């Protein structure tokens, strides 16, 4: 079995966030026998939108490794987790309410702007998301995304308070003590109960590094360097390498 973990923003998705350009790529991977797993900073609600557009039916990983979301009865064995809306959630991160309680007192001093203290219009302006997707992004369960800040120093304070700070291609993610790699390892353990697994991952930011560290074949879109990853110019180039 070949399992491939795919980041979304600036990996599968361009600046307009449209699902259409990536559809042929995903179809090619699925036709070649890959199990496609979205592993992104995006929320469960956002990923449901893209999964529906692409016809994906398997597990996925949300909010920078904060939870593994598995459709009920997907695996032919019992999986421990919290049941919610037809899914089993393996929760690895902090609750969003706790993260916001840490961030809110720091926001005025450091000029922090994030989902939890922005209006819908501000979220759309910072992210470029259309209104429907901005609303989905604001439905957060486990993490925050810092869009803007006026001075440094807050990252160390967040770390001292037990939160993990990671840089994506544009923004700063704040989670509990988890990451994309930890979640991928836990999901690969489940897949390996079915058969031997060969794992792949594609990302574009520093927050993808923990994921690239734990797979057999790692790919990085763009010019950022990771010692274990092969650089590719775009997700389209991936097909030339793995198919």
N, C-alpha and C positions, 0 to 999 in steps of 0.2 A: 504493500500500500504506500502510495506517495501522498503526503500531506503538505500543503503549501499554505503558509500564513501570509496574508496580504494586508498591508497598511492601506488606508484610504486617502487621506488628504495628500495631494501632490505625489501620490504613487499611482493608485487607480484613478483618482479624480483630479481634474484640472481646476483652474481658478473659478470656473462657473458651477462647479459641484454637480454637473450633469452626469447621470449614470450611463448615458448612451455610448460614449466613446469606448468605455471599458467592456461593453457587453461582448464583442467578438473575442476579446482576449480571454474572458472567463469561459466562454463557450469552448474555446480551443483547449484550455486547461482541463475542463471537465471531460471533454471528448477523449482526451489523452489519458484519462483515468485518475486525475488528481482529485483529492478531497480538498476543496477550497474552504479555508477558514479566514474570515475577516478578523483582524487583530488591530484595533484602532483606538484612538482616544475618543471616538464618537460614542454617544450614548446608545442604550438599547433601542430607544425609539428611532433614532437616526439610522441605525444599522438595519432595523426592520424595514425601513423605507427602501434602502438599497438592496437588501435581500429579496424583497418583493419584485423590484425592478429587474433583477438578474436571475430570479428563479432559484435562489440558493435555499437549501432546506436543512443543512447540517448545523453543527455547533458554531458559535462565534464568541469573540472575546471583546469586552467593552471597557471603555474608560481606562485605557493604558494598563490593562491587566487586572482591573479591579474585580471582575467577575467573568466566569466562563458560563455561557448561556447555552444550554443543551435542550433541544426539543424533547419533550417527554416521549419515551419508548424508542428514542433514536438508537441507543445501544441495547443489545440483547441481554443485558444484565442490569442489576440495580445500581444506580448512581446516587450517592448521598448528596443532598443539597436542599435548598429551600424551593418549594414549588410556587410558581407564579405565572398565571396566564398561559398555561400550556408548555411552560419551560421548567427545567430544573436549573437553579442558579447555584454554582459553586462560588461563594463569595470570599474573595481574598483581600479586599481593600477595606477602607473605612467607610462609614456612612457619610453621605454628603453633609448632613447637618453638623457633624463634628468638624469637618474641614472648614465649613463656613464660619463656625464659631471661632476658629483660630484666625481666619483671614480677616474677618470684619474689624477687629480692633486695630489691625495693621494698615488697613486701607487708607485712612486719612493721612497718616504719617508718611507713607511711601507712595501715595498717589496711585494705588492699585485699582485697576478696573478689570472685572471678571463677570461671568454670567450672573452671579448672585447679587451684584450691586449695579447692574446695567438694565436699562429699559430695553424693550424689544428693538426699538429703532437703533439704539447704541450697539446692540449685538450685531445687527445687520451691517452697521457701518464698520465695525471692527473686523468682522469676519468675511464680509461679502456674501453671506448666505441670503438666499431669498427668504421671504417671510415664513413660508411653510416649513422650511428646514431650520430656520432660526428658532421657531417655536419648539421643534423636536429637540434641538440642542440644549434648550433651556430646561428640559425635563431630565435633570441630573440625579443620579443615585449615589455615586461614589467619589466624584472628583470635581476639581475646578480647573478652569483654564484662565490664566492671567493674560489679558490682551495688552495691557499698557502699565507702565510704572514710571514714576518721576525720579526715583533714585534707588541705588542698589542697597543691599544689606538685608532685605526681607527674606532672601532665600536661606541664609544661615539661620534666621529666626524660625522659619518653618521647619527646618531640619531638626533644630533643638526641641521642637514641640512634637517630634515623632512623625512628621510628614515627609514624603518623598517628593523632591522637585526634579523635574526633567524637562529638557528643552526639545521642543519639536521644531519643525521647519520655520515656524513663525512665532509661536506663542510658548508660554511656560505652563506645563501641566503640574498639578498638585494632587497627589494621591496618598493613600495610606502606604504601608510597607510592602508594596508589591510592584510588579512591572510586567511588561509584555512577555518577557522571557519566563518568568515564574509561572504565569498562566499557561503559556505554551507547553511547558514541561508537564504540568498537571494534565492537560488535555492529551498530550502524546502518550502518557501512561494509560489512559483509557483506550486510545486507538490501538496501542500495542497488545491489549488483551484480545484483539480481534485477529491480528496477524503482524508480521514484522513490518516496521514503519521506516520509510526513508523521508526525512523532513527537509523542507525548503522554507525560506522566508524572504520577503521583499519589503524594504522600508526606505525612508529618505531622511530621517532625522536622528538626533542623538537619543531620543526616547525609544528608538528602535534597536539600539545597540544591545540591550539585554536579550532581546529576541534573536538577533543575529548570532549571539554567543552560543545559543543552545541548539541550533539546527545543524543538519549535515551540509546544507548548501545555502549560503547566505548571499543576498544581492542588495546593493545599495544604489538607489536612483540618484544621479547627480554627481557632484564632485567631492562631497564629504567622504572622508576615509574611515574605514574600519578594517583592522588587520585581518579579519577572517572573511571579509565580504568581497565579492567581485563587483566593481562599479559598472553600471549600465546607464545608458543615456535616457532611457524611458522604459516604461513597462512593456512596450512593444518589443524591445530588444530581448526581453526575458524569453519570449517564445523561441527565438533563434537558438537560445542556449539550452533550454530544458526539454524541448519537444524533439 
